[in-house]
Amino acid sequence: MTQPSNLKGALLGLLAMGLFAVSDIGVKFLGGGYHPFQIIFFAGVLSLPLVVLHIMADPAGGRLRPEQPRLMALRSFIVVLNGIAGTFAFASLPLAEAYAIFFTMPIFITVLSALALKEPIDLLRGVAVVAGLLGVIVALDPGQVSLRWGHAAALAAAILGAANYVIIRFSGGAERTIVLILYPMMAQLIVATLALPFVYRAMPFADLAVTGAMALAAFAGYFAIIAAYRRAPGIVVAPMQYSQIIWAAVFGALLFDEVMSLQTILGTAIIILAGLVIVARQQKAG
């Protein structure tokens, strides 16, 4: 792997995380006034044209039926729950607190991989797992911050996101990228459509525009992260996830009057260090 390719991979990873952060900020902006199901519904509806355009423009073609329908059904169910939990967490918590919990995903990937894929956990990764969980305690400082349902939702989203990743690894790359995107998106849209009549509130055009920007940013981010992993190894791309704490600090302060405490910064640093150790060990093992 050449250095220029690694640089491109890292830059694409940074771009993807910035795009995902834009989508997350949109969720937080809308979350105070709308139910998570309504946000998911309109984000899904506005994403569909992008999916259709991608399918039409794909020169490779190919069928849209999943190669492993049972795994796809399980993934879709997990993604639906993940979307609900993540949306609720961003709407309820300061950005920095939400990201601190979401950053534990590599830790849960390690644990779930050991349970489901029988991947061994060596001593260093085991210590990193424990350190990462302790980092969450430091970041949230339960003695000073009252834990709320938003914290539980963020933790659930981290675990569900890890489960989704492990299922994708288990499938061995059998599915096309657009198939991996399409079925969970349709599952989210169906569930949100069923719930919408019970939670709907009229949305002005400005809020619809925010939802459209969220959909575009998330869709573009997904393809950017795929392109990044195709150009550089995981040890280069995966740490780019932690750049989101910078977005959390900047946009949290500018848009939501949120200030990161020293405790949150310290705990997040511990979580990031643990995640880097896990990624490095995983890359070496692979």
Secondary structure as GFF3:
##gff-version 3
##sequence-region A 1 286
A	DSSP	alpha_helix	3	31	.	.	.	ID=ss1
A	DSSP	alpha_helix	36	57	.	.	.	ID=ss2
A	DSSP	alpha_helix	69	92	.	.	.	ID=ss3
A	DSSP	alpha_helix	95	102	.	.	.	ID=ss4
A	DSSP	alpha_helix	105	116	.	.	.	ID=ss5
A	DSSP	alpha_helix	123	140	.	.	.	ID=ss6
A	DSSP	alpha_helix	149	171	.	.	.	ID=ss7
A	DSSP	alpha_helix	177	199	.	.	.	ID=ss8
A	DSSP	alpha_helix	205	231	.	.	.	ID=ss9
A	DSSP	alpha_helix	234	237	.	.	.	ID=ss10
A	DSSP	three_ten_helix	238	243	.	.	.	ID=ss11
A	DSSP	alpha_helix	244	256	.	.	.	ID=ss12
A	DSSP	alpha_helix	262	285	.	.	.	ID=ss13
###
